[in-house]
Amino acid sequence: MEEKARALIDDLLRPLIEADGGTIELVECRDKKLVIRLAGTCAGCPGKDYTLGRVIEPAVKHALGKDVSVELV
């Protein structure tokens, strides 16, 4: 699952996040959970919960399975 998660981040999510001046990093991939870090302009952005809930989580669930969760650190 970690390889698929990294590919998803590198190919789809990172370009979207970087378009707004942020960065995204996969911190950990364990069980059915991805731990990610948003940095750059996304770190303190009031819209990061929206980005998580409307962009990141749906993409993760579509690519990796509906039972995979995402946690921000």
C-alpha positions as CSV (number, residue, x, y, z in Angstrom):
1,M,0.0,0.0,0.0
2,E,2.9,2.4,0.7
3,E,4.0,2.3,-2.9
4,K,0.5,3.2,-4.2
5,A,0.2,5.9,-1.5
6,R,3.5,7.5,-2.6
7,A,2.5,7.3,-6.3
8,L,-0.8,8.9,-5.5
9,I,0.9,11.8,-3.6
10,D,3.6,12.3,-6.2
11,D,1.4,12.1,-9.3
12,L,-1.9,13.7,-8.2
13,L,-1.9,15.3,-4.8
14,R,1.5,17.1,-4.8
15,P,0.9,19.0,-8.0
16,L,-2.5,20.2,-6.7
17,I,-1.0,21.2,-3.3
18,E,2.0,22.9,-4.8
19,A,-0.2,24.9,-7.2
20,D,-1.3,26.8,-4.0
21,G,2.2,27.2,-2.7
22,G,2.1,24.2,-0.3
23,T,3.8,20.9,0.0
24,I,2.6,17.4,1.1
25,E,4.6,14.6,2.6
26,L,3.8,11.0,3.5
27,V,5.0,10.6,7.0
28,E,3.9,7.1,7.7
29,C,1.8,4.4,6.1
30,R,0.6,1.7,8.5
31,D,-2.3,-0.7,8.6
32,K,-5.1,1.2,6.8
33,K,-3.9,4.7,7.7
34,L,-1.9,7.3,6.0
35,V,-0.2,10.0,8.1
36,I,0.6,13.1,6.1
37,R,2.1,16.5,6.7
38,L,1.0,19.7,4.9
39,A,3.7,22.4,4.8
40,G,4.4,25.7,3.1
41,T,1.3,27.9,2.7
42,C,-0.9,24.9,3.5
43,A,0.5,24.5,7.0
44,G,-1.4,27.4,8.6
45,C,-4.1,27.8,6.0
46,P,-7.6,28.0,7.4
47,G,-8.7,25.9,4.4
48,K,-6.5,22.9,5.2
49,D,-9.5,21.0,6.7
50,Y,-11.4,21.5,3.4
51,T,-8.3,20.3,1.4
52,L,-8.2,17.2,3.6
53,G,-11.9,16.4,3.4
54,R,-12.6,17.4,-0.2
55,V,-9.4,16.7,-2.0
56,I,-7.0,14.4,-0.1
57,E,-9.4,11.9,1.6
58,P,-11.6,11.3,-1.5
59,A,-8.5,10.7,-3.7
60,V,-7.0,8.3,-1.1
61,K,-10.2,6.4,-0.7
62,H,-10.7,6.1,-4.5
63,A,-7.1,4.9,-5.1
64,L,-6.4,2.8,-2.0
65,G,-9.8,1.7,-0.7
66,K,-12.7,3.1,1.3
67,D,-11.4,1.8,4.6
68,V,-8.1,3.8,4.4
69,S,-8.0,6.8,6.7
70,V,-5.9,9.9,6.5
71,E,-4.4,11.8,9.5
72,L,-2.7,15.2,9.4
73,V,0.3,15.9,11.6
